Amino acid sequence: MFFVFGLGNPGLKYKNTRHNAGWCAVDVLAKRHGIKLKKTKFDALAGQGMIGGQKVILAKPTTFMNNSGYAVDGMLDYYDAGLENLIVMYDDIDIPFGSLRIRDKGSAGTHNGMRSILGYTKSGDFTRIRIGIGKPRSNLVGHVLGKFEKEKRGDAQALFERAADACERVITDGVNSAQAEFNK
């Protein structure tokens, strides 16, 4: 079974912000595959279904970003699952807006949600789909926690769709296949 986590922050204040790019990509997958997300005991909205003939659990931690690892670790522990079938999708300021970067392992970089996951799981050996939101010239916090400008909202939605496409490719054909198509 694959576990797909999209990172973000709960609450209306953060809805459709750049920092919730992972949540938005999971929402695309849930809609495409008819997977309903419900509250769970793992501090996450989650739902189970099928993607490409594979069982998946889609999840959005409802903790704040900086404690995302709590939900990820709790769910993996409950299902006695290893990191080999974990996929995490999240925003990344170090990638230009509109780009994706897929890796099969790595560090947390500057992302606090990923730091939390690595802290809880004690490893960076899992797949991540980094969703490029671009780096601002100033006011990093305002950029990350801000909403996409009106003229970029269509491009942002297309980016979330591509992130969902990339996740589907990881599940059906593996990380290397997804990297070859989406890491451009």
Summary of the structure (lengths in Angstrom):
residues: 184
radius of gyration: 14.8
end to end distance: 28.1
largest distance: 44.8
contacts: 616
relative contact order: 0.19
helix: 45%
strand: 23%
